[in-house]
Amino acid sequence: MELGQIKYFILVARLQNMSKAAQALGIAQPTLSRSIASLEKELGTLLFDRSGKKLILNERGKKFLESAQSALDELEVAANDAKSLVADRTLNVGLFTMSERLINCLSDFASQHTELVLNISLISDAEAQIDTNEFDILLYPQDKLRRRYKGQLAYSEKYLLAVSRDNALAGKITINAAELLPERLIFIKHDSVYHMLLSLINEAKKISFCNSYEVQCQMIASNHGVGFVPDGAAEPYRSDGRIVFMELADTELTQDIYIGFKRDKYLSDYGKLASEFISEYFS
């Protein structure tokens, strides 16, 4: 006897019609009929009296329905309790930009709380409308979300220019912005560096966009173009032997990174502990 069979049986008992129940479940009627027949065979008794297309519970079916519904209700309560326990020890973290520093900080925190469930999400769209109930902690550039999250300046990081080793620029240590004009510039959609380089972009003729660091990394490695990478997200690029980094000599590209916390009255106990730990870590 399977849980699916029990759920099928309860719905058929309520609708008193096999085809309506199959339609509600989104399965073929023969599949549902076989499931009910298999259940009756396993129980060694018929559960319904058939009258044309109408199925009416017999006495044995009524007793089984009562017990089955009670068992299903208890199972759902147990499942909800288990989910609640996991939710109570889950810390939800959103990243608008990748940060080795915050990942290291969270790893240190998790090592002190081994029962913690750490849920980290990279938000690739910097213009996304964030549900303030979704994340306990947010890492974001500039002060975009400070009115909704109680944030603090964590650090400032610079952007580096990433190029393929096969690119003619690869032998340089530093480069001037004007030298990039013949190159194809690869940006991640909504990355704040795009706005920092508007004057350069207005002169550039070749521009490509992508939606993640992973895609940008592959595009640069294949010499599709060059791209600007925040230092905190640079490790995967450095790990790719096809990519080298350099700095712009005539342009300072830095961004302030903030960490924001959900308001105390909405933070879980682990959220409060984490906010104190992270604040101290970055202070």
Phi and psi in degrees as a GROMACS rama.xvg file:
@    title "Ramachandran Plot"
@    xaxis  label "Phi"
@    yaxis  label "Psi"
@TYPE xy
-113.41  156.593  GLU-2
-59.8066  -38.2032  LEU-3
-60.2098  -39.6886  GLY-4
-62.2556  -40.4823  GLN-5
-62.6677  -45.3788  ILE-6
-64.4704  -40.2407  LYS-7
-61.0783  -46.9203  TYR-8
-59.6598  -43.6591  PHE-9
-63.1486  -40.8986  ILE-10
-68.8635  -41.3646  LEU-11
-61.9289  -40.6918  VAL-12
-62.5357  -36.6487  ALA-13
-74.5313  -42.5004  ARG-14
-85.5175  -20.6734  LEU-15
57.3126  28.9666  GLN-16
-155.709  124.954  ASN-17
-68.7751  -42.7539  MET-18
-68.7131  -39.0605  SER-19
-65.5792  -39.4274  LYS-20
-66.2872  -41.724  ALA-21
-62.354  -41.1627  ALA-22
-64.2652  -41.8272  GLN-23
-64.612  -33.9289  ALA-24
-84.0444  -16.3552  LEU-25
75.173  30.8864  GLY-26
-126.162  166.582  ILE-27
-72.6584  144.679  ALA-28
-60.6508  -41.4905  GLN-29
-58.9659  -35.5698  PRO-30
-63.4396  -43.6395  THR-31
-66.7887  -42.3002  LEU-32
-60.2566  -41.6277  SER-33
-65.3577  -38.3441  ARG-34
-63.3042  -43.8205  SER-35
-67.2233  -42.2771  ILE-36
-62.986  -39.3126  ALA-37
-64.9743  -39.0155  SER-38
-64.3124  -44.9116  LEU-39
-64.2863  -37.8136  GLU-40
-64.8028  -41.3844  LYS-41
-65.7853  -37.1854  GLU-42
-79.3844  -16.975  LEU-43
76.162  23.6702  GLY-44
-159.251  153.784  THR-45
-79.1702  144.88  LEU-46
-107.408  -18.2118  LEU-47
-125.274  149.433  PHE-48
-99.1235  126.577  ASP-49
-91.3463  130.818  ARG-50
-134.729  89.8344  SER-51
65.6458  -127.373  GLY-52
-85.6483  -8.79976  LYS-53
-87.5466  134.947  LYS-54
-113.058  121.369  LEU-55
-118.501  128.975  ILE-56
-61.5235  132.951  LEU-57
-85.8997  -176.288  ASN-58
-61.5843  -40.8595  GLU-59
-65.7809  -38.0656  ARG-60
-65.5994  -39.302  GLY-61
-62.8244  -42.845  LYS-62
-66.2723  -41.102  LYS-63
-66.3165  -38.4329  PHE-64
-60.8043  -43.5437  LEU-65
-60.951  -45.8142  GLU-66
-68.6886  -40.606  SER-67
-65.2221  -43.2524  ALA-68
-63.9798  -41.1765  GLN-69
-62.6069  -43.4524  SER-70
-65.5891  -40.1257  ALA-71
-65.9738  -40.3364  LEU-72
-61.4443  -43.5675  ASP-73
-64.888  -38.194  GLU-74
-64.7569  -40.6212  LEU-75
-66.8204  -37.8453  GLU-76
-62.432  -43.6249  VAL-77
-63.7568  -40.0556  ALA-78
-65.6665  -42.5992  ALA-79
-64.6504  -37.5545  ASN-80
-63.1761  -42.1303  ASP-81
-64.7362  -43.3285  ALA-82
-62.2838  -38.63  LYS-83
-64.1593  -40.3004  SER-84
-63.4011  -40.5649  LEU-85
-67.2874  -42.4994  VAL-86
-61.6719  -37.7989  ALA-87
-65.1635  -25.0548  ASP-88
-112.883  20.2591  ARG-89
-101.842  135.005  THR-90
-114.368  115.569  LEU-91
-96.5938  121.466  ASN-92
-122.776  129.643  VAL-93
-111.502  135.684  GLY-94
-119.923  117.625  LEU-95
-81.4484  -18.561  PHE-96
-144.712  143.201  THR-97
-67.9297  141.656  MET-98
-143.643  108.552  SER-99
-62.0817  -33.9462  GLU-100
-63.9751  -46.1935  ARG-101
-69.3361  -38.3917  LEU-102
-60.4267  -43.2158  ILE-103
-63.8346  -40.2886  ASN-104
-62.1772  -46.3882  CYS-105
-66.4128  -33.6639  LEU-106
-64.2624  -41.384  SER-107
-63.2526  -41.4432  ASP-108
-65.6915  -44.0649  PHE-109
-65.0317  -31.9062  ALA-110
-67.2136  -22.9826  SER-111
-88.5748  -14.9684  GLN-112
-133.128  78.1012  HIS-113
-64.8144  -20.7357  THR-114
-82.3726  -5.87668  GLU-115
-67.8891  136.758  LEU-116
-100.972  113.284  VAL-117
-100.226  119.953  LEU-118
-117.562  104.616  ASN-119
-110.424  128.657  ILE-120
-123.945  131.892  SER-121
-91.0657  120.605  LEU-122
-94.7739  103.004  ILE-123
-77.3468  -21.6635  SER-124
-99.502  105.772  ASP-125
-68.5315  -13.2798  ALA-126
-98.4846  6.36135  GLU-127
-62.3918  145.074  ALA-128
-83.6338  112.429  GLN-129
-89.7649  131.443  ILE-130
-75.6516  115.278  ASP-131
-65.9159  -13.0418  THR-132
-89.9022  -6.91549  ASN-133
-80.832  -35.848  GLU-134
-119.485  138.903  PHE-135
-78.892  -34.692  ASP-136
-136.538  138.135  ILE-137
-128.739  136.681  LEU-138
-109.705  124.555  LEU-139
-147.285  152.692  TYR-140
-78.4819  151.47  PRO-141
54.6702  -145.811  GLN-142
-120.717  38.3305  ASP-143
-54.0551  -40.0455  LYS-144
-115.311  15.5752  LEU-145
-65.674  -23.591  ARG-146
-74.7884  -21.1075  ARG-147
-104.066  -24.9839  ARG-148
-121.728  135.836  TYR-149
-72.0865  97.978  LYS-150
-108.942  165.967  GLY-151
-140.414  149.628  GLN-152
-67.8716  121.031  LEU-153
-89.8566  -50.0974  ALA-154
-171.306  170.37  TYR-155
-112.914  141.076  SER-156
-132.58  152.128  GLU-157
-101.409  157.639  LYS-158
-93.4492  140.911  TYR-159
-114.228  153.593  LEU-160
-92.1255  123.715  LEU-161
-105.464  130.636  ALA-162
-135.881  157.381  VAL-163
-71.6144  147.647  SER-164
-63.2359  -21.4385  ARG-165
-83.6872  -7.02233  ASP-166
-77.7645  144.536  ASN-167
-62.5643  -20.5277  ALA-168
-80.4142  -10.9133  LEU-169
-62.0413  -22.6399  ALA-170
-80.3404  -6.47747  GLY-171
-87.9809  154.476  LYS-172
-96.2499  -42.1509  ILE-173
-128.268  163.714  THR-174
-149.774  151.805  ILE-175
-93.4612  150.869  ASN-176
-57.7313  -37.3861  ALA-177
-60.5725  -28.6607  ALA-178
-71.1741  -13.8856  GLU-179
-87.398  -10.8421  LEU-180
-57.6122  -36.6525  LEU-181
-75.7918  -13.6437  PRO-182
-84.8479  156.594  GLU-183
-82.9369  126.177  ARG-184
-96.3276  127.89  LEU-185
-107.916  119.697  ILE-186
-117.797  147.956  PHE-187
-84.0389  134.145  ILE-188
-53.0242  132.88  LYS-189
70.4366  5.51742  HIS-190
-65.2631  136.985  ASP-191
-64.9506  -20.968  SER-192
-63.4017  -26.8983  VAL-193
-58.2136  -43.8652  TYR-194
-73.0593  -28.1587  HIS-195
-67.7117  -26.0368  MET-196
-111.226  24.3904  LEU-197
-56.5047  -39.5633  LEU-198
-63.5728  -39.1979  SER-199
-69.7751  -41.1003  LEU-200
-64.0042  -36.1841  ILE-201
-63.8633  -24.6489  ASN-202
-93.5674  -25.4549  GLU-203
-70.6356  147.084  ALA-204
-104.59  -18.6592  LYS-205
-123.874  117.215  LYS-206
-137.563  138.673  ILE-207
-128.251  152.204  SER-208
-124.255  149.912  PHE-209
-142.253  178.062  CYS-210
-116.63  9.47457  ASN-211
-159.211  161.348  SER-212
-63.4454  -37.2421  TYR-213
-60.8875  -43.8075  GLU-214
-69.2433  -43.0339  VAL-215
-60.0114  -42.3757  GLN-216
-57.6939  -46.1581  CYS-217
-66.7479  -37.5581  GLN-218
-66.6185  -40.0893  MET-219
-68.8425  -44.0789  ILE-220
-60.1322  -33.4934  ALA-221
-85.8523  6.48019  SER-222
65.623  31.799  ASN-223
-70.5536  -27.5189  HIS-224
175.156  -166.096  GLY-225
-118.705  156.969  VAL-226
-147.655  159.364  GLY-227
-101.58  130.606  PHE-228
-126.384  127.863  VAL-229
-66.025  141.775  PRO-230
-54.509  -35.1863  ASP-231
-69.6576  -15.2944  GLY-232
-111.086  10.8701  ALA-233
-83.4459  -15.0382  ALA-234
-57.0808  -45.8519  GLU-235
-60.962  -32.1939  PRO-236
-70.2823  -41.9598  TYR-237
-64.8624  -30.9553  ARG-238
-73.8271  -16.7121  SER-239
-90.5439  112.047  ASP-240
-63.5556  -9.35203  GLY-241
-86.8037  -3.1367  ARG-242
-120.744  140.461  ILE-243
-126.482  159.32  VAL-244
-114.76  153.058  PHE-245
-151.274  168.839  MET-246
-111.512  152.033  GLU-247
-80.4089  124.707  LEU-248
-75.3579  -29.8437  ALA-249
-108.475  5.12347  ASP-250
-138.746  127.533  THR-251
-93.6029  110.744  GLU-252
-109.061  98.9572  LEU-253
-134.159  154.961  THR-254
-137.776  145.09  GLN-255
-84.7626  134.773  ASP-256
-110.58  126.844  ILE-257
-111.095  151.269  TYR-258
-116.408  126.082  ILE-259
-116.935  148.754  GLY-260
-121.892  144.428  PHE-261
-59.0528  149.262  LYS-262
-59.5737  144.96  ARG-263
-50.4147  -40.4006  ASP-264
-69.1749  -14.9354  LYS-265
-103.996  -9.91935  TYR-266
-76.7142  140.447  LEU-267
-71.4936  171.227  SER-268
-59.1746  -40.823  ASP-269
-68.7651  -34.1068  TYR-270
-62.3337  -40.3146  GLY-271
-66.9156  -42.7957  LYS-272
-62.3974  -42.2059  LEU-273
-66.9235  -39.8965  ALA-274
-63.6092  -39.2581  SER-275
-66.5573  -43.0712  GLU-276
-64.0722  -45.1423  PHE-277
-68.6472  -40.6388  ILE-278
-60.1457  -43.1796  SER-279
-68.0246  -38.6563  GLU-280
-60.7217  -41.2448  TYR-281
-93.7557  -4.45036  PHE-282
